[in-house]
């Protein structure tokens, strides 16, 4: 029996090679090439000829000037998905890829979206049809989650009349058979959980391989466009936090949604890294509770604890998540080090920022930080990448070192340069106004002080 032809495919970028090698020549990832069967030229030629012979011209559709949307049931998620004041939420026919670490709540959020899906108008509601493609969980497990979430929702909305959706579960791992069944069902919303657990009959590779993930996503996207049905696709993540599969996967779909948050915290941030129907600079804030995802309309109440007021090392800072200004609490702990090289540990902030701030305080503010261990944390379990928190962290370090508290009525907004200057940040006025609405009396920023040393001198902790 003749040996079938095979090809070695990189599981990270999809690059192909005729023989195995330790490193991918395109993305330079080690041990990522996996052998997959390759269809012969005669098979490919037959498929191409049959496709050409049956080719028909597509019908020309009359396009409207606006997208047809419906609400996801959550104002925070609708903010992230985009839209205008009158029409926000999920676009019909859109394919949305949802990613996040295991256990972060991807399936829970999508189940809640299905429960809140309402078709028609408020006056003439009709039962929504939800199709759930079960690739990893069996229907019994999903039904237990639906019943649990539905019970909490019934308690909260006991006075409101709402038509419960009709759930349909598909347990096949063949995406071709699933799409045939979906075409007969004509659902209002489709959930694919997850894309790595389905395979296409057109390919011979195993489910989860690069070729299969690309093929499954392509046929699902084509089906969604033809039937104008929104589809949520759950995608796994790699150990580095990126979406598993080829990079082309993110180019195929319309929206890429990421759910992030610390395992030790119940705070969940939902944001988009790609959105063909809206902006990508918005963020939705949720809390993961027993009843599932709960919206947080005022994140400052969660991020700032009043019990730490008057404690050295605790300061308030203004950041910008999307177009939403937030007031967060920054904490610093500075203790004398017994090591030859003092430790620099951060939670929610990069290590390089801690080292730069420690060097600036040592050089330009004459603080002996090099003899102390420095531990920094963004309270609430969120991760902040923007440099607007530099001034707040610098003041927090000096406050903990001098053991002098900073008044809770002060907030700090600004980037710290290598020369010890306080630099301006985008939308500084919007951050300041938001902080003042939350009770902050005085803002320390580039407009009020030019250097970090001047800020510390006014606070009396230099």
C-alpha positions as CSV (number, residue, x, y, z in Angstrom):
1,X,0.0,0.0,0.0
2,X,1.5,3.3,-1.0
3,X,2.3,5.8,1.7
4,X,0.0,8.9,1.6
5,X,1.7,12.2,1.3
6,X,2.1,14.3,4.4
7,X,3.1,17.8,5.2
8,X,4.4,19.3,8.4
9,X,2.4,22.4,9.6
10,X,3.4,24.9,12.2
11,X,0.7,25.0,14.9
12,X,1.4,28.7,15.6
13,X,1.4,30.4,12.2
14,X,0.4,27.7,9.7
15,X,3.7,27.6,7.8
16,X,4.2,24.3,5.9
17,X,7.3,22.2,5.3
18,X,7.9,19.0,3.4
19,X,10.0,17.5,6.3
20,X,10.1,17.9,10.0
21,X,12.4,20.5,11.6
22,X,12.9,21.7,15.1
23,X,12.1,25.4,14.5
24,X,9.5,27.1,12.3
25,X,11.3,29.2,9.6
26,X,8.5,31.8,9.6
27,X,7.6,32.5,13.3
28,X,10.8,30.9,14.8
29,X,8.8,28.8,17.3
30,X,10.4,25.6,18.5
31,X,8.8,22.2,18.3
32,X,5.6,23.5,16.7
33,X,5.6,21.5,13.5
34,X,3.1,18.6,13.4
35,X,2.7,16.1,10.6
36,X,-0.7,16.2,8.8
37,X,-2.0,14.2,5.8
38,X,-2.1,16.1,2.5
39,X,-4.6,15.3,-0.3
40,X,-3.0,14.3,-3.6
41,X,-3.1,16.6,-6.7
42,X,-5.7,14.4,-8.4
43,X,-8.1,14.8,-5.5
44,X,-7.6,18.6,-5.4
45,X,-8.1,18.8,-9.2
46,X,-11.4,16.9,-9.0
47,X,-12.7,19.2,-6.3
48,X,-11.7,22.3,-8.3
49,X,-13.3,21.0,-11.5
50,X,-16.6,20.1,-9.7
51,X,-16.7,23.5,-8.0
52,X,-16.1,25.4,-11.4
53,X,-18.8,23.3,-13.1
54,X,-21.4,24.1,-10.5
55,X,-20.4,27.8,-10.1
56,X,-23.2,30.3,-10.3
57,X,-23.2,34.0,-10.1
58,X,-24.2,35.4,-6.6
59,X,-27.3,37.6,-6.4
60,X,-26.7,41.3,-5.9
61,X,-28.2,42.5,-2.6
62,X,-29.4,46.0,-1.9
63,X,-27.4,47.3,1.0
64,X,-28.8,49.6,3.7
65,X,-26.9,52.4,5.3
66,X,-26.9,51.0,8.8
67,X,-26.2,47.7,10.5
68,X,-29.0,45.7,12.0
69,X,-28.2,45.1,15.7
70,X,-29.9,43.8,18.8
71,X,-28.8,44.2,22.4
72,X,-26.8,41.5,24.2
73,X,-28.7,42.2,27.4
74,X,-25.7,43.9,29.0
75,X,-25.0,47.6,28.7
76,X,-21.3,47.0,29.5
77,X,-21.0,44.5,26.6
78,X,-23.0,46.7,24.3
79,X,-20.6,49.5,25.0
80,X,-17.7,47.2,23.9
81,X,-19.4,45.9,20.8
82,X,-20.2,49.5,19.7
83,X,-23.0,51.2,17.9
84,X,-24.9,54.5,18.2
85,X,-27.2,55.8,20.8
86,X,-30.3,54.2,19.2
87,X,-28.8,50.9,17.9
88,X,-26.1,49.1,19.9
89,X,-25.1,45.5,20.5
90,X,-24.6,42.5,18.4
91,X,-24.7,42.9,14.6
92,X,-26.7,40.3,12.7
93,X,-24.5,38.0,10.7
94,X,-21.3,38.9,12.7
95,X,-18.8,36.3,13.8
96,X,-17.4,37.0,17.3
97,X,-14.4,35.2,18.6
98,X,-14.3,35.1,22.4
99,X,-11.0,34.2,24.1
100,X,-9.7,34.1,27.6
101,X,-7.9,31.8,30.1
102,X,-9.5,28.6,31.2
103,X,-12.1,29.2,33.9
104,X,-12.3,32.9,33.2
105,X,-16.0,32.7,32.4
106,X,-16.3,32.5,28.6
107,X,-19.1,29.8,28.5
108,X,-20.9,31.5,31.4
109,X,-21.0,34.9,29.7
110,X,-22.2,33.4,26.4
111,X,-24.9,31.4,28.2
112,X,-26.1,34.5,29.9
113,X,-26.2,36.3,26.6
114,X,-28.4,33.5,25.2
115,X,-30.7,33.8,28.2
116,X,-31.1,37.5,27.7
117,X,-31.6,37.4,24.0
118,X,-35.0,38.8,23.0
119,X,-36.3,38.8,19.5
120,X,-38.8,41.3,18.2
121,X,-39.9,44.4,20.2
122,X,-40.7,44.8,23.8
123,X,-44.4,44.8,22.9
124,X,-44.3,41.8,20.5
125,X,-41.7,39.5,22.0
126,X,-41.2,36.1,20.4
127,X,-39.2,33.1,21.6
128,X,-35.6,33.3,20.6
129,X,-34.0,30.1,19.2
130,X,-30.4,29.5,20.5
131,X,-28.2,26.8,19.0
132,X,-25.4,25.5,21.1
133,X,-22.7,23.4,19.4
134,X,-21.3,21.3,22.2
135,X,-17.7,20.5,21.4
136,X,-16.3,20.2,25.0
137,X,-19.3,19.8,27.3
138,X,-22.3,17.5,27.0
139,X,-25.8,19.0,27.0
140,X,-26.5,17.9,30.6
141,X,-23.6,20.0,31.9
142,X,-24.7,23.0,29.9
143,X,-28.3,22.5,31.0
144,X,-27.2,22.6,34.6
145,X,-25.5,25.9,34.0
146,X,-28.6,27.3,32.2
147,X,-30.9,26.3,35.0
148,X,-28.7,27.8,37.7
149,X,-28.3,31.1,35.8
150,X,-32.0,31.1,34.9
151,X,-33.0,30.7,38.5
152,X,-31.0,33.8,39.5
153,X,-32.3,35.8,36.6
154,X,-35.9,34.9,37.5
155,X,-35.4,36.2,41.1
156,X,-33.9,39.5,39.9
157,X,-36.5,40.1,37.2
158,X,-39.6,38.6,38.9
159,X,-41.8,41.5,37.9
160,X,-40.7,41.6,34.3
161,X,-42.3,39.4,31.7
162,X,-39.8,37.8,29.4
163,X,-40.1,35.0,26.9
164,X,-37.5,32.4,27.7
165,X,-35.4,31.2,24.7
166,X,-35.6,27.8,23.1
167,X,-32.2,26.0,23.5
168,X,-31.1,23.4,20.9
169,X,-27.9,21.4,21.5
170,X,-25.7,19.7,18.9
171,X,-23.2,17.1,20.1
172,X,-21.5,16.2,16.7
173,X,-17.9,17.3,16.2
174,X,-18.3,17.5,12.4
175,X,-18.9,21.1,11.6
176,X,-20.3,20.2,8.2
177,X,-23.1,18.1,9.8
178,X,-23.7,20.8,12.4
179,X,-24.2,23.5,9.7
180,X,-26.6,21.4,7.8
181,X,-28.7,21.0,11.0
182,X,-28.4,24.7,11.7
183,X,-29.7,25.6,8.2
184,X,-32.8,23.6,8.9
185,X,-33.3,25.1,12.4
186,X,-32.7,28.7,11.4
187,X,-31.6,29.9,14.9
188,X,-31.4,33.5,16.1
189,X,-28.0,33.0,17.8
190,X,-25.3,30.3,17.5
191,X,-22.6,29.5,20.1
192,X,-19.7,27.3,19.1
193,X,-17.8,26.0,22.1
194,X,-15.0,25.7,21.2
195,X,-13.6,26.0,17.7
196,X,-10.6,23.7,18.5
197,X,-13.0,20.8,19.2
198,X,-14.6,20.7,15.7
199,X,-13.3,19.4,12.4
200,X,-14.2,19.7,8.8
201,X,-14.8,16.6,6.6
202,X,-12.8,18.4,3.8
203,X,-9.6,17.9,5.7
204,X,-7.9,14.8,7.1
205,X,-6.2,16.5,10.0
206,X,-7.2,16.0,13.6
207,X,-9.5,18.5,15.4
208,X,-7.6,21.5,16.8
209,X,-4.8,21.4,14.2
210,X,-4.0,24.6,12.3
211,X,-5.7,23.5,9.1
212,X,-8.9,22.4,10.9
213,X,-9.2,25.5,13.0
214,X,-8.8,27.7,9.9
215,X,-11.3,25.5,7.9
216,X,-13.9,25.4,10.7
217,X,-13.8,29.2,11.2
218,X,-14.0,29.8,7.4
219,X,-17.1,27.7,6.9
220,X,-18.8,29.0,10.0
221,X,-18.2,32.6,8.9
222,X,-19.6,31.8,5.4
223,X,-22.7,30.3,6.9
224,X,-23.2,33.2,9.3
225,X,-23.0,35.7,6.4
226,X,-25.4,33.7,4.2
227,X,-28.0,33.4,7.0
228,X,-27.3,36.7,8.7
229,X,-27.1,34.9,12.0
230,X,-24.6,36.1,14.7
231,X,-22.2,33.4,15.8
232,X,-20.1,33.4,19.0
233,X,-17.0,31.2,18.7
234,X,-15.0,30.3,21.8
235,X,-11.2,30.1,21.2
236,X,-8.5,28.6,23.4
237,X,-5.5,30.6,24.5
238,X,-1.8,29.6,24.5
239,X,0.5,29.7,27.6
240,X,1.6,33.2,26.5
241,X,-2.0,34.4,26.6
242,X,-2.5,34.7,22.8
243,X,-5.3,33.0,20.9
244,X,-4.5,29.4,19.9
245,X,-4.3,28.7,16.2
246,X,-3.0,30.6,13.2
247,X,-3.0,34.4,13.2
248,X,-5.3,34.2,10.2
249,X,-8.1,33.1,12.5
250,X,-8.3,36.6,13.9
251,X,-8.5,38.0,10.4
252,X,-11.4,35.8,9.4
253,X,-13.8,36.8,12.2
254,X,-15.4,40.2,12.6
255,X,-14.9,40.8,16.3
256,X,-12.2,39.5,18.7
257,X,-13.3,39.7,22.4
258,X,-11.0,39.0,25.3
259,X,-12.1,38.4,28.8
260,X,-9.3,39.1,31.3
261,X,-8.9,39.2,35.1
262,X,-6.9,37.8,38.0
263,X,-7.9,34.3,39.3
264,X,-7.8,35.6,42.8
265,X,-10.2,38.5,42.0
266,X,-13.8,38.5,40.9
267,X,-13.3,41.4,38.6
268,X,-13.5,40.7,34.8
269,X,-12.7,43.1,32.0
270,X,-14.2,42.6,28.6
271,X,-12.5,44.4,25.6
272,X,-12.2,44.0,21.9
273,X,-8.9,43.9,20.0
274,X,-10.6,43.9,16.7
275,X,-14.1,45.2,15.8
276,X,-15.3,45.8,12.3
277,X,-18.5,47.4,13.6
278,X,-17.2,49.8,16.3
279,X,-14.3,51.1,18.2
280,X,-11.6,49.0,19.9
281,X,-10.9,51.3,22.8
282,X,-13.9,50.5,25.0
283,X,-13.9,48.2,28.0
284,X,-16.7,46.5,29.9
285,X,-16.4,45.9,33.7
286,X,-18.1,42.8,35.3
287,X,-17.9,40.9,38.5
288,X,-17.9,37.1,38.5
289,X,-20.4,36.2,41.1
290,X,-22.5,33.1,42.0
291,X,-25.2,34.3,39.6
292,X,-22.7,34.7,36.8
293,X,-21.4,37.9,35.3
294,X,-22.8,41.0,37.0
295,X,-22.3,44.5,35.5
296,X,-20.3,47.1,37.4
297,X,-21.7,50.5,36.4
298,X,-19.3,52.3,38.7
299,X,-15.9,50.5,38.8
300,X,-14.4,52.9,41.2
301,X,-16.5,51.5,44.1
302,X,-14.8,48.1,43.4
303,X,-11.3,49.3,42.7
304,X,-11.0,51.8,45.7
305,X,-11.3,50.5,49.2
306,X,-12.1,53.2,51.9
307,X,-10.5,51.0,54.6
308,X,-7.0,51.8,53.3
309,X,-7.5,55.6,53.7
310,X,-4.7,57.1,55.8
311,X,-2.3,54.2,55.3
312,X,1.2,55.0,54.1
313,X,1.8,53.7,50.6
314,X,-1.8,54.1,49.4
315,X,-2.6,56.7,46.8
316,X,-5.3,57.3,44.1
317,X,-4.5,57.6,40.4
318,X,-6.6,58.4,37.4
319,X,-6.5,56.0,34.4
320,X,-8.4,55.7,31.1
321,X,-9.9,52.4,30.0
322,X,-11.2,53.0,26.5
323,X,-13.1,56.3,26.8
324,X,-14.0,55.7,30.4
325,X,-11.9,57.5,33.1
326,X,-11.4,55.4,36.2
327,X,-10.1,56.2,39.7
328,X,-8.0,53.3,41.0
329,X,-5.9,52.7,44.1
330,X,-2.2,52.1,43.9
331,X,-0.3,50.5,46.8
332,X,3.4,50.3,47.6
333,X,5.3,48.4,50.3
334,X,8.9,49.4,50.9
335,X,11.0,47.4,53.4
336,X,14.7,47.3,54.1
337,X,16.3,44.5,52.0
338,X,18.6,41.8,53.4
339,X,19.7,40.8,49.9
340,X,22.6,42.0,47.8
341,X,20.2,42.9,45.0
342,X,16.9,44.3,46.4
343,X,13.7,42.8,45.1
344,X,11.3,44.6,42.7
345,X,7.9,42.9,42.6
346,X,4.8,44.2,40.8
347,X,1.2,43.1,40.5
348,X,-0.7,44.8,37.7
349,X,2.4,46.8,36.6
350,X,5.5,45.8,34.6
351,X,8.8,45.1,36.3
352,X,10.6,47.6,34.1
353,X,8.4,50.4,35.3
354,X,9.3,49.7,38.9
355,X,13.0,49.7,38.1
356,X,12.7,53.0,36.3
357,X,10.7,54.7,39.1
358,X,13.1,53.4,41.7
359,X,16.1,54.8,39.7
360,X,14.3,58.2,39.3
361,X,13.6,58.5,43.0
362,X,17.2,57.6,43.8
363,X,18.7,60.0,41.3
364,X,16.5,63.0,41.3
365,X,14.7,62.9,44.7
366,X,17.6,61.7,46.8
367,X,15.7,58.7,48.3
368,X,17.8,55.7,49.2
369,X,15.5,53.2,47.4
370,X,18.4,51.0,46.4
371,X,18.6,49.7,49.9
372,X,15.0,48.6,50.1
373,X,12.7,46.0,48.6
374,X,9.9,47.6,46.6
375,X,6.5,45.8,46.1
376,X,3.9,47.6,44.0
377,X,0.3,46.6,43.3
378,X,-2.8,47.9,41.5
379,X,-5.6,47.2,43.9
380,X,-8.6,45.3,42.5
381,X,-6.7,42.8,40.4
382,X,-6.5,44.8,37.1
383,X,-3.5,45.2,34.9
384,X,-2.6,48.8,33.8
385,X,-0.2,49.3,30.9
386,X,-0.5,53.1,30.3
387,X,2.2,55.3,31.9
388,X,-0.3,57.7,33.5
389,X,0.1,55.7,36.8
390,X,3.8,56.5,37.0
391,X,3.4,59.6,39.2
392,X,1.0,57.8,41.6
393,X,3.4,54.9,42.0
394,X,6.3,57.2,42.6
395,X,4.4,59.0,45.4
396,X,3.3,55.7,46.8
397,X,6.9,54.4,47.0
398,X,8.0,57.6,48.7
399,X,5.0,57.5,51.1
400,X,5.8,54.0,52.2
401,X,9.5,54.7,52.6
402,X,8.9,57.8,54.7
403,X,5.9,56.1,56.5
404,X,3.8,59.2,55.9
405,X,0.2,58.8,54.5
406,X,-1.1,60.7,51.5
407,X,-4.6,62.4,52.0
408,X,-7.4,60.5,50.3
409,X,-8.6,63.7,48.7
410,X,-5.5,63.8,46.5
411,X,-5.2,62.0,43.1
412,X,-2.1,61.7,40.8
413,X,-2.1,61.7,37.0
414,X,1.1,61.8,35.0
415,X,4.0,60.0,33.3
416,X,7.4,60.2,34.9
417,X,10.4,60.7,32.6
418,X,13.9,59.6,33.1
419,X,14.9,63.1,34.1
420,X,12.4,63.2,37.0
421,X,9.9,65.4,35.1
422,X,6.2,64.9,35.2
423,X,5.0,64.5,31.6
424,X,1.5,65.1,30.3
425,X,-0.9,62.2,29.4
426,X,-3.8,62.1,26.9
427,X,-7.2,63.3,28.0
428,X,-5.8,64.7,31.3
429,X,-8.7,67.1,31.7
430,X,-11.2,64.2,31.3
431,X,-9.4,62.2,34.0
432,X,-9.3,65.2,36.3
433,X,-13.0,65.9,35.9
434,X,-13.9,62.3,36.6
435,X,-11.7,62.2,39.7
436,X,-13.3,65.5,41.0
437,X,-16.8,64.1,40.5
438,X,-15.8,61.1,42.7
439,X,-14.8,63.5,45.6
440,X,-11.1,64.3,44.8
441,X,-10.2,67.8,45.9
442,X,-6.8,68.3,44.4
443,X,-5.1,66.8,41.3
444,X,-1.3,66.5,41.0
445,X,-0.3,66.4,37.3
446,X,1.9,68.0,34.7
447,X,-0.3,71.2,34.9
448,X,0.4,71.7,38.6
449,X,3.9,70.3,39.1
450,X,6.8,70.0,36.6
451,X,8.9,67.4,38.6
452,X,8.4,64.5,40.9
453,X,10.6,66.2,43.5
454,X,8.3,69.2,43.6
455,X,5.3,66.9,44.2
456,X,7.1,65.1,47.1
457,X,8.2,68.4,48.5
458,X,4.7,69.8,48.7
459,X,3.4,66.6,50.2
460,X,6.2,66.8,52.8
461,X,7.4,63.2,52.2
462,X,10.7,64.0,50.5
